[in-house]
């Protein structure tokens, strides 16, 4: 018997993770995430194109979530709009998903099931067992899936942290047991394959932060990923040890604090938290603020604090600690925020200047080797990363003795059988673009890219039967109309002439003649061919 697998996201890229396993004609999905970017085009998130799943519409047994990061759960609402299937997830991830019910009505009546480590459950023909791992969010799990082709392990995101702040230890014993029983395929996180050695423990990061915060003479702002409940927990302890109040700043921090309390990961006294809008009432040396916006998001709390647009007003005695790293693509925005902080005269501490204040949640190279050695799989497929990451991880697997390795990209279909794993075909894959919870469509994004690159021209043809047409041209992002009336006038003359000269054609052909005429004028003058919209006023044509 054989099992097929393909990814709609997460292979050949970082983020947007979504993998499908197929057996006996039924499908099980593992994770359903988003990725970010294209903010300049008004795109909030991007999620996998689910078109390939339409062929399985009545045969999708369910969706299983490994943990609650956005690149693993963010697309769940968009997926459930199209496919009404049950969702299994760890408690923390499930609370995050349920918290979006107000934004996505579909979630209020979706079918959710809670998973727990070492507690097996069935998803169609698959038997699934979550296994506890450590990561930069609470309740992270790997999945051991029993299939007709043997056991398949999907690691999810992981690191080996021997002293996690929540006490939930990495279940090495279970991985060893499964390895001894025999694992047909290991699919493992590749994100940090280029990082040598091992990751630091969150407890080590806590001690470094304590040292910085206890020595700070004024207020302290720590910027972090709000989902890192382990670090939030440590900062609460530091606030108590340094006699400061913890001041959450940013909606996502507040949301994760609420979920962490509801799921039992935080049990702070009520007087530890201080509201952000009253931060000015505290002595500066009693403030420990926790802020969102580590990637330089313009409306993030950190950016607003840096620009002086927040209730938290900075003073030269203050310290800002960026307990995070810039995600590739966000470097410019992060540097811009840091520049604003330097202008404010505060002490800025970043990962670039002090490596002890942040650690990754993703396994470094030696930890990835350790996972391979624990599991000892017959076959290996690297997950979660660019093609560079995937190929380097495959090479590491071969170094550890796993000869049967296969690198896949989104849309590649692989088959796992008695002879190992091999590529057998392709399915459609791509991205869907969303803003305000709604899909924009590829055509909308193409138009926005074109407008951003070369601007837009709007042409209004004023026409009456038996009279020469008149045209009015308005542009945005093409030229300064007040400074170059000559080019505008030329475009208007040629637009009107094109309309009159095409009187024998149908309406759309006449509008196309006008579009071409205006674009020629603007290309001659400025070397651009803007998106050009033509409308007709009057009774001279349609």
Long-range contacts (C-beta under 8 A, 24 or more apart in sequence): 1-148, 1-149, 1-417, 2-148, 2-149, 2-415, 2-416, 2-417, 3-147, 3-148, 3-149, 3-152, 3-415, 3-416, 3-417, 4-413, 4-414, 4-415, 4-416, 4-424, 5-381, 5-413, 5-414, 5-416, 6-52, 6-408, 6-411, 6-412, 6-413, 6-414, 6-427, 7-383, 7-408, 7-409, 7-410, 7-411, 7-412, 7-429, 8-48, 8-49, 8-50, 8-52, 8-53, 8-410, 8-411, 8-429, 9-33, 9-35, 9-47, 9-48, 9-410, 9-429, 10-71, 10-383, 10-384, 10-410, 11-383, 11-384, 11-385, 11-390, 11-408, 11-409, 11-410, 11-412, 12-386, 12-387, 12-390, 12-409, 12-410, 13-385, 13-386, 13-410, 14-71, 14-191, 14-328, 14-384, 14-385, 14-386, 14-389, 15-71, 16-46, 16-47, 16-48, 16-71, 16-75, 16-431, 17-71, 17-72, 17-383, 17-384, 18-48, 18-75, 19-154, 19-187, 19-383, 20-53, 21-126, 21-145, 21-147, 21-152, 22-56, 23-124, 23-125, 23-126, 23-147, 23-148, 24-124, 24-125, 24-148, 25-59, 26-56, 26-59, 26-60, 26-61, 26-124, 26-125, 27-53, 27-56, 27-59, 27-60, 27-61, 27-124, 28-60, 28-61, 28-62, 28-63, 28-64, 28-123, 28-124, 28-126, 28-128, 28-145, 29-60, 29-62, 29-63, 29-64, 29-79, 30-63, 30-64, 30-65, 30-66, 30-143, 30-154, 31-64, 31-65, 31-66, 31-72, 31-73, 31-156, 32-63, 32-65, 32-72, 32-73, 32-74, 32-75, 32-76, 32-79, 33-69, 33-70, 33-71, 33-72, 33-73, 33-74, 33-75, 34-70, 34-71, 34-74, 34-75, 35-71, 35-431, 36-70, 37-329, 38-433, 38-445, 40-452, 41-445, 41-448, 41-449, 41-452, 42-435, 42-440, 42-448, 43-433, 43-434, 43-435, 43-440, 43-445, 44-434, 44-435, 44-436, 44-437, 45-70, 45-74, 45-75, 45-434, 46-431, 46-432, 46-433, 46-434, 47-74, 47-75, 47-78, 47-79, 47-431, 47-432, 47-434, 48-75, 48-410, 48-429, 48-430, 48-431, 48-432, 49-428, 49-429, 49-430, 49-431, 49-432, 50-78, 50-79, 50-82, 50-83, 50-432, 51-428, 51-430, 52-411, 52-427, 52-428, 52-429, 53-82, 53-83, 57-83, 60-85, 61-85, 61-123, 61-124, 61-125, 61-126, 62-86, 62-87, 62-88, 62-123, 62-124, 63-87, 63-88, 64-88, 64-89, 64-115, 64-123, 64-128, 64-143, 65-89, 65-90, 65-93, 65-94, 65-97, 65-115, 66-90, 66-93, 66-130, 66-140, 66-141, 66-142, 66-143, 66-154, 66-156, 66-157, 67-92, 67-93, 67-135, 67-137, 67-139, 67-140, 67-141, 67-156, 67-157, 68-92, 68-93, 68-96, 68-97, 68-137, 68-138, 68-139, 68-227, 69-137, 69-157, 69-227, 70-227, 72-156, 72-157, 73-97, 76-107, 77-103, 77-104, 77-106, 77-107, 77-437, 78-432, 78-434, 78-439, 80-104, 80-106, 80-107, 80-110, 81-106, 84-110, 85-111, 86-111, 86-112, 86-113, 87-111, 87-112, 87-113, 88-112, 88-113, 88-114, 88-115, 88-121, 88-123, 88-128, 89-113, 89-114, 89-115, 90-114, 90-115, 90-116, 90-130, 90-139, 90-140, 90-141, 91-139, 91-263, 92-137, 92-138, 92-139, 92-229, 92-259, 92-260, 92-263, 92-265, 93-139, 95-259, 95-262, 95-263, 96-255, 96-259, 99-255, 99-258, 99-259, 103-437, 104-437, 115-141, 117-141, 117-171, 118-171, 118-174, 131-171, 131-174, 131-175, 132-168, 132-169, 132-170, 132-171, 132-174, 133-157, 133-158, 133-159, 133-170, 133-171, 134-158, 134-159, 134-160, 134-161, 134-164, 134-168, 134-169, 134-170, 135-159, 135-361, 135-362, 136-202, 136-225, 136-227, 136-228, 136-230, 136-231, 136-360, 136-361, 137-227, 137-228, 137-229, 137-230, 137-361, 138-166, 138-168, 138-229, 138-230, 138-260, 138-263, 138-265, 139-168, 139-263, 142-175, 144-174, 144-178, 147-184, 147-416, 149-184, 149-185, 149-416, 149-417, 149-418, 150-182, 150-183, 150-184, 150-185, 150-378, 150-416, 151-178, 151-181, 151-182, 151-183, 151-184, 151-185, 152-183, 152-184, 152-185, 152-186, 152-187, 152-416, 153-178, 153-183, 153-185, 153-186, 153-187, 153-188, 153-375, 153-377, 154-187, 154-383, 155-186, 155-187, 155-188, 155-189, 155-371, 155-383, 156-189, 157-189, 157-191, 157-361, 157-362, 157-384, 158-189, 158-362, 158-363, 158-367, 158-371, 159-199, 159-360, 159-361, 159-362, 159-363, 159-364, 159-367, 160-198, 160-199, 160-363, 160-367, 160-370, 161-199, 161-201, 161-202, 162-201, 163-201, 163-202, 163-203, 164-201, 164-202, 164-203, 164-230, 165-202, 165-203, 165-206, 165-230, 165-231, 165-233, 165-234, 166-229, 166-230, 166-233, 166-265, 172-374, 175-371, 175-374, 175-375, 176-374, 178-375, 179-374, 179-375, 179-376, 179-377, 182-378, 183-375, 183-376, 183-377, 183-378, 184-377, 184-378, 184-379, 184-416, 185-377, 185-378, 185-379, 185-380, 185-381, 185-416, 185-421, 186-371, 186-372, 186-375, 186-377, 186-379, 186-380, 186-381, 186-402, 187-380, 187-381, 187-382, 187-383, 188-368, 188-371, 188-372, 188-380, 188-382, 188-383, 188-393, 189-362, 189-363, 189-368, 189-383, 189-384, 189-385, 190-368, 190-382, 190-383, 190-384, 190-385, 190-389, 190-390, 190-392, 190-393, 191-360, 191-362, 191-384, 191-385, 191-389, 192-360, 192-362, 192-363, 192-364, 192-365, 192-368, 193-365, 193-368, 193-382, 193-385, 193-389, 193-392, 193-393, 193-396, 194-365, 194-389, 194-392, 195-360, 195-364, 195-365, 196-364, 196-365, 196-366, 197-364, 197-365, 197-366, 198-363, 198-364, 198-366, 198-367, 199-359, 199-360, 199-361, 199-362, 199-363, 199-364, 199-367, 200-356, 200-359, 201-359, 202-230, 202-231, 202-234, 202-359, 203-234, 204-356, 204-359, 205-231, 205-234, 205-323, 205-356, 205-357, 205-358, 205-359, 206-231, 206-234, 206-237, 206-238, 208-354, 208-356, 208-357, 209-234, 209-235, 209-238, 209-321, 209-323, 209-357, 210-238, 210-241, 210-242, 212-319, 212-321, 212-349, 212-354, 212-357, 213-238, 213-242, 213-244, 213-288, 213-319, 213-321, 214-238, 214-241, 214-242, 216-285, 216-318, 216-319, 216-347, 217-285, 217-317, 218-284, 218-285, 218-287, 218-315, 218-316, 218-317, 218-318, 218-319, 219-284, 219-285, 219-287, 219-288, 219-289, 219-312, 219-314, 219-315, 219-317, 219-318, 219-319, 220-244, 220-287, 220-288, 220-289, 220-318, 220-319, 220-320, 220-321, 221-249, 221-289, 221-290, 221-291, 221-302, 221-305, 221-312, 221-314, 221-318, 221-319, 221-320, 221-321, 222-288, 222-289, 222-290, 222-291, 222-321, 222-323, 223-291, 223-292, 223-293, 223-294, 223-302, 223-320, 223-321, 223-322, 223-323, 223-324, 224-290, 224-291, 224-294, 224-323, 224-324, 225-294, 225-324, 226-250, 226-252, 226-253, 226-255, 226-256, 226-292, 227-252, 227-256, 228-361, 229-256, 229-260, 229-265, 229-266, 231-323, 232-256, 232-257, 232-260, 232-266, 232-290, 233-260, 233-265, 233-266, 235-288, 235-290, 236-266, 236-268, 236-272, 238-288, 239-272, 239-288, 240-272, 242-288, 243-286, 244-285, 244-286, 244-287, 244-288, 245-272, 245-273, 245-274, 245-282, 245-286, 245-287, 245-288, 246-272, 246-273, 246-274, 246-288, 246-289, 246-290, 247-273, 247-274, 247-275, 247-276, 247-279, 247-282, 247-287, 247-288, 247-289, 247-290, 247-312, 248-273, 248-276, 248-289, 248-290, 249-276, 249-289, 249-290, 249-291, 249-292, 249-301, 249-305, 249-310, 249-312, 250-291, 250-292, 250-293, 250-300, 250-301, 251-292, 252-292, 253-290, 253-291, 253-292, 253-301, 276-301, 276-310, 276-311, 276-312, 277-311, 278-311, 279-311, 279-312, 280-311, 280-313, 284-315, 284-317, 284-318, 287-312, 293-337, 294-322, 294-324, 294-326, 294-334, 295-324, 295-326, 295-327, 295-330, 295-333, 295-334, 296-326, 296-330, 296-332, 296-333, 296-334, 296-335, 296-336, 296-337, 297-333, 298-333, 302-337, 303-337, 303-340, 306-337, 306-340, 306-341, 306-344, 307-340, 308-344, 314-341, 314-344, 314-345, 314-346, 315-346, 316-344, 316-345, 316-346, 318-346, 318-347, 319-346, 319-347, 319-348, 319-349, 320-346, 320-347, 320-348, 320-349, 321-349, 321-350, 321-357, 322-348, 322-349, 322-350, 322-351, 322-357, 322-358, 323-351, 323-357, 323-358, 324-351, 324-358, 325-351, 325-358, 325-360, 365-396, 368-393, 368-396, 369-396, 369-399, 369-400, 372-396, 372-397, 372-400, 372-402, 373-400, 376-401, 377-402, 378-402, 378-404, 378-420, 379-404, 379-405, 379-406, 379-416, 379-420, 379-421, 380-404, 380-405, 380-406, 381-405, 381-406, 381-407, 381-408, 381-414, 381-421, 382-407, 447-531, 450-530, 450-531, 451-477, 451-530, 451-531, 452-477, 454-478, 454-528, 454-529, 454-530, 454-531, 455-528, 455-530, 455-531, 456-530, 456-531, 456-532, 456-533, 457-491, 457-518, 457-519, 457-522, 457-530, 457-531, 457-532, 457-533, 458-532, 458-533, 458-535, 459-491, 459-495, 459-514, 459-515, 459-518, 459-532, 459-533, 459-534, 459-535, 460-535, 460-536, 460-537, 461-495, 461-496, 461-499, 461-514, 461-534, 461-535, 461-536, 461-537, 461-538, 461-540, 461-541, 462-537, 462-538, 463-499, 463-536, 463-537, 463-538, 463-539, 463-540, 463-541, 464-538, 464-539, 464-540, 465-539, 465-540, 467-540, 468-496, 468-500, 469-496, 469-499, 469-500, 469-540, 470-496, 471-495, 471-496, 471-499, 471-514, 473-518, 475-522, 475-530, 477-530, 478-522, 478-526, 478-528, 478-530, 479-522, 479-525, 479-526, 484-525, 487-521, 487-522, 487-525, 487-526, 490-521, 490-525, 491-517, 491-518, 491-521, 491-522, 494-518, 494-520, 494-521, 495-534, 499-540, 499-541, 503-541, 507-536, 507-541, 507-542, 510-541, 511-536
